Amino acid sequence: MLEQMGDFFDRRLEIYEEHQLTAIDSAGEFYPFTARCLPQKPEAEILDLGCGTGLELNFYFPLAPTARVTGIDLAEGMLAALQQKFSDKALRLIRGSYFDVPFERDRYDAAVSVESLHHFTQEEKIPLYRKLYDALREGGYFVLTDYFARSDEEETLCREELRRLMAEESAEAGELYHYDTPLTVEHEIEALHAAGFKRVEILGRWGATCTLRADKGPGE
Ligand SMILES: C[S@@+](CC[C@H](N)C(=O)[O-])C[C@H]1O[C@@H](n2cnc3c(N)ncnc32)[C@H](O)[C@@H]1O
């Protein structure tokens, strides 16, 4: 049975962090790795897409205690847990879809997203990544840690299965449902380039999970 994205995570809130750290291969490595990829200067401005309860921030705030983080997420309960965990930090939390929430231009030193964007197509991601590109300051960059399809066939199969389930359950087009439809790394990199990012590098790889860094590059 398909569940709406925010509801899916809020229903599992109590077990979320433990499950994430124990059930996903190498999570104990890629969360701290991702945190280390982010700027550590005082008061760095960071945008976190799909922040959830902020597992990546568990590892980031010890490195950058004065960072100013804007987190966007659909799940109210996840955001409340994040706020409670880091009540002493400069956190600004926005409940909504990162596809819809406007981002301030030239505000952020870096953006991060962990385990959130593997539900969406290239067509959906390119306009989001353009908005993100504009939100980064000159020299800013985006760190994406997520899991990826291992082949074009896997990517297509997951997408077809979601379409089939949506038809079977008469799910509403335009609603966001929790069903994993990862792109291949190659298609993710294409989407980032199509949005304007000048350079995209793979910084780390753990099985199907990768950390990518997309650089805005110098001003035009
Ligand atoms: C697996 S959790 C990851 C949370 C956190 N980044 C972490 O790694 O612990 C995925 C999160 O992405 C959020 N999410 C998925 N699609 C979203 C969207 N379109 N806009 C905002 N948040 C979204 C979900 O609500 C959920 O909290």
PDBQT file of the ligand as one rigid body, heavy atoms in Angstrom, charges set to zero:
ROOT
HETATM    1  C1  LIG A 301      15.106   8.829   4.674  1.00  0.00    +0.000 C 
HETATM    2  S1  LIG A 301      14.650  10.411   5.285  1.00  0.00    +0.000 S 
HETATM    3  C2  LIG A 301      16.241  11.225   5.385  1.00  0.00    +0.000 C 
HETATM    4  C3  LIG A 301      16.287  12.253   6.491  1.00  0.00    +0.000 C 
HETATM    5  C4  LIG A 301      17.689  12.770   6.820  1.00  0.00    +0.000 C 
HETATM    6  N1  LIG A 301      18.235  13.503   5.701  1.00  0.00    +0.000 N 
HETATM    7  C5  LIG A 301      18.568  11.586   7.153  1.00  0.00    +0.000 C 
HETATM    8  O1  LIG A 301      19.330  11.132   6.292  1.00  0.00    +0.000 OA
HETATM    9  O2  LIG A 301      18.427  11.084   8.276  1.00  0.00    +0.000 OA
HETATM   10  C6  LIG A 301      13.947  11.230   3.890  1.00  0.00    +0.000 C 
HETATM   11  C7  LIG A 301      13.313  12.558   4.253  1.00  0.00    +0.000 C 
HETATM   12  O3  LIG A 301      13.058  13.279   3.055  1.00  0.00    +0.000 OA
HETATM   13  C8  LIG A 301      11.811  13.934   3.211  1.00  0.00    +0.000 C 
HETATM   14  N2  LIG A 301      11.278  14.254   1.887  1.00  0.00    +0.000 N 
HETATM   15  C9  LIG A 301      11.019  13.413   0.854  1.00  0.00    +0.000 A 
HETATM   16  N3  LIG A 301      10.564  14.109  -0.205  1.00  0.00    +0.000 NA
HETATM   17  C10 LIG A 301      10.535  15.412   0.163  1.00  0.00    +0.000 A 
HETATM   18  C11 LIG A 301      10.166  16.625  -0.497  1.00  0.00    +0.000 A 
HETATM   19  N4  LIG A 301       9.706  16.627  -1.754  1.00  0.00    +0.000 N 
HETATM   20  N5  LIG A 301      10.277  17.793   0.187  1.00  0.00    +0.000 NA
HETATM   21  C12 LIG A 301      10.732  17.811   1.471  1.00  0.00    +0.000 A 
HETATM   22  N6  LIG A 301      11.095  16.688   2.153  1.00  0.00    +0.000 NA
HETATM   23  C13 LIG A 301      10.995  15.509   1.501  1.00  0.00    +0.000 A 
HETATM   24  C14 LIG A 301      10.957  12.930   3.994  1.00  0.00    +0.000 C 
HETATM   25  O4  LIG A 301       9.843  13.544   4.619  1.00  0.00    +0.000 OA
HETATM   26  C15 LIG A 301      11.984  12.376   4.980  1.00  0.00    +0.000 C 
HETATM   27  O5  LIG A 301      12.007  13.083   6.204  1.00  0.00    +0.000 OA
ENDROOT
TORSDOF 0
